[in-house]
Amino acid sequence: QVQLVESGGGLVQPGGSLRLSCAASGSIFKIYTMGWYRQAPGKQRELVATISSSGRTNYADSVKGRFAISRDATKIIVYLQMNSLKPEDTAVYSCNLVGTAVWGQGTQVTVSS
């Protein structure tokens, strides 16, 4: 079965950077669009960024110019590089095979001084 495992979250000060990783098992993952989502307390889960099997990317307006999504197809790993972090970026970040019910367990990102 397909499994996703996120890592790389933590506590950073405003303006800092983190890189999140999502490792997937199952070769069929390579043909799916991968999405990073986030959910803050009391808020709906929102889409942060996506990357297709061909490498095309899309970003939420709130993170454009600050975040970058990429994938290593050989290693079946998807990354989310987060720069210039703001307190409003604080959330649990989860990866997902878009269009499926396959999710990772989530990793906490906290941006605070």
Number of C-alpha atoms within 10 A of each C-alpha: 7 12 16 22 17 22 18 16 18 14 15 18 14 17 13 14 17 18 16 21 23 24 18 23 15 11 12 11 18 21 12 16 18 25 24 25 19 22 19 16 9 6 9 9 15 13 18 24 23 25 22 17 14 12 15 11 16 16 19 12 9 11 17 12 11 13 20 20 24 19 21 12 15 8 11 17 19 23 21 23 16 20 17 15 22 18 15 12 20 20 21 18 27 26 31 23 22 16 10 8 8 13 20 19 13 22 21 18 22 20 19 16 8
